[in-house]
Amino acid sequence: MLEIKDLATAYGKIEALKGVGLSARSGEVTCLLGPNGAGKTTLMMTLAGILRPQRGSVRLDGEELVGRSPAEIVARGLALVPENRLVFPALTVRENLQAGAFRRSDRAGIRSDIERMLDRFPRLRERIGQLAGTLSGGEQQMLAVARALMSRPRLLLMDEPSVGLAPKVVAEIFGIVRQLHAEGTTIFLVEQNARMALQVAQHFYLMEQGRVSFSGTPGELAEDDVVQRAYLGQRRAA
Ligand SMILES: Nc1ncnc2c1ncn2[C@@H]1O[C@H](COP(=O)(O)OP(=O)(O)OP(=O)(O)O)[C@@H](O)[C@H]1O
């Protein structure tokens, strides 16, 4: 479904992505692991059209996304749950959900999708009129996921959804990933929590210093090796 080839993105002279190639198959959870600074968030921002790559290609079901605006990319079926639960803090829970549907004009469909999100995340229903900035970290993460789902994406990108959350909330977030997968959603997940990620992924990639350094299925590498390389990078782990 997603095919990335030779993608290079820089911040001035800092080459954060140095020719990344990877793919994600329809209906699967594909996970991207790697140490801090490997370029994972840069990749997600490039896929979502927020950053412009210097070269390379990103195809979603064969259609090129590079060069399109973030809104056009959402309209083509790709939604990002950004790092650090970036909800709109001064908007209510309902307004955040409505914002996720900004490309849609089917008002009845939007209303029924909001209901579905509130069924899926009952704590959001209890807080529907509350400002998003006053929610707990876990609730904000759920809102960020629900907001992304409001665009009815074919591919959901999640950038470190578990970071900074209590273990119980992390388990809840991974429960949501499992549930979405069971419903057929295609997910591309960036995670620091390698052990949890390997439990939900069908395929995973390791990224180090702006390049993909390993591609395989969970079980292909010893879990301890994956965890070491995910946190430290290959050189320091060796
Ligand atoms: N806005 C920016 N300006 C300049 N350099 C940046 C910027 N954002 C990221 N970088 C650099 O690009 C490289 C990749 O960063 P990126 O945030 O993509 O890594 P990451 O793998 O997501 O790390 P983390 O797990 O810490 O979020 C790093 O060297 C980082 O310092």
The ligand as an SDF file (V2000), in Angstrom:
LIG
                    3D

 31 33  0  0  0  0  0  0  0  0999 V2000
   13.6220   21.2900   13.1530 N   0  0  0  0  0  0  0  0  0  0  0  0
   14.8440   20.7620   13.0410 C   0  0  0  0  0  0  0  0  0  0  0  0
   15.8970   21.5310   12.7110 N   0  0  0  0  0  0  0  0  0  0  0  0
   17.1420   21.0080   12.5750 C   0  0  0  0  0  0  0  0  0  0  0  0
   17.4310   19.7130   12.7610 N   0  0  0  0  0  0  0  0  0  0  0  0
   16.4290   18.8970   13.1050 C   0  0  0  0  0  0  0  0  0  0  0  0
   15.0850   19.3720   13.2660 C   0  0  0  0  0  0  0  0  0  0  0  0
   14.3080   18.3280   13.6250 N   0  0  0  0  0  0  0  0  0  0  0  0
   15.1220   17.2590   13.6740 C   0  0  0  0  0  0  0  0  0  0  0  0
   16.3900   17.5890   13.3710 N   0  0  0  0  0  0  0  0  0  0  0  0
   17.5510   16.6760   13.3090 C   0  0  0  0  0  0  0  0  0  0  0  0
   17.2640   15.6550   12.3670 O   0  0  0  0  0  0  0  0  0  0  0  0
   17.7230   14.3930   12.8540 C   0  0  0  0  0  0  0  0  0  0  0  0
   16.5540   13.4240   12.9200 C   0  0  0  0  0  0  0  0  0  0  0  0
   15.6120   13.8550   13.9190 O   0  0  0  0  0  0  0  0  0  0  0  0
   14.2060   13.1440   14.1600 P   0  0  0  0  0  0  0  0  0  0  0  0
   13.4430   13.9780   15.1330 O   0  0  0  0  0  0  0  0  0  0  0  0
   13.5840   12.8370   12.8610 O   0  0  0  0  0  0  0  0  0  0  0  0
   14.6650   11.7910   14.8420 O   0  0  0  0  0  0  0  0  0  0  0  0
   13.8160   10.6970   15.6080 P   0  0  0  0  0  0  0  0  0  0  0  0
   14.3220    9.3870   15.1470 O   0  0  0  0  0  0  0  0  0  0  0  0
   12.3680   10.9770   15.4510 O   0  0  0  0  0  0  0  0  0  0  0  0
   14.2470   10.9180   17.1060 O   0  0  0  0  0  0  0  0  0  0  0  0
   13.3570   10.9480   18.4570 P   0  0  0  0  0  0  0  0  0  0  0  0
   13.1120    9.5220   18.7960 O   0  0  0  0  0  0  0  0  0  0  0  0
   14.2670   11.6380   19.4210 O   0  0  0  0  0  0  0  0  0  0  0  0
   12.0980   11.7130   18.1750 O   0  0  0  0  0  0  0  0  0  0  0  0
   18.3870   14.6660   14.1940 C   0  0  0  0  0  0  0  0  0  0  0  0
   19.7660   14.7920   13.9720 O   0  0  0  0  0  0  0  0  0  0  0  0
   17.7790   15.9850   14.6320 C   0  0  0  0  0  0  0  0  0  0  0  0
   18.6720   16.6930   15.4460 O   0  0  0  0  0  0  0  0  0  0  0  0
  1  2  1  0
  2  3  1  0
  2  7  2  0
  3  4  2  0
  4  5  1  0
  5  6  2  0
  6  7  1  0
  6 10  1  0
  7  8  1  0
  8  9  2  0
  9 10  1  0
 10 11  1  0
 11 12  1  0
 11 30  1  0
 12 13  1  0
 13 14  1  0
 13 28  1  0
 14 15  1  0
 15 16  1  0
 16 17  2  0
 16 18  1  0
 16 19  1  0
 19 20  1  0
 20 21  2  0
 20 22  1  0
 20 23  1  0
 23 24  1  0
 24 25  2  0
 24 26  1  0
 24 27  1  0
 28 29  1  0
 28 30  1  0
 30 31  1  0
M  END
$$$$
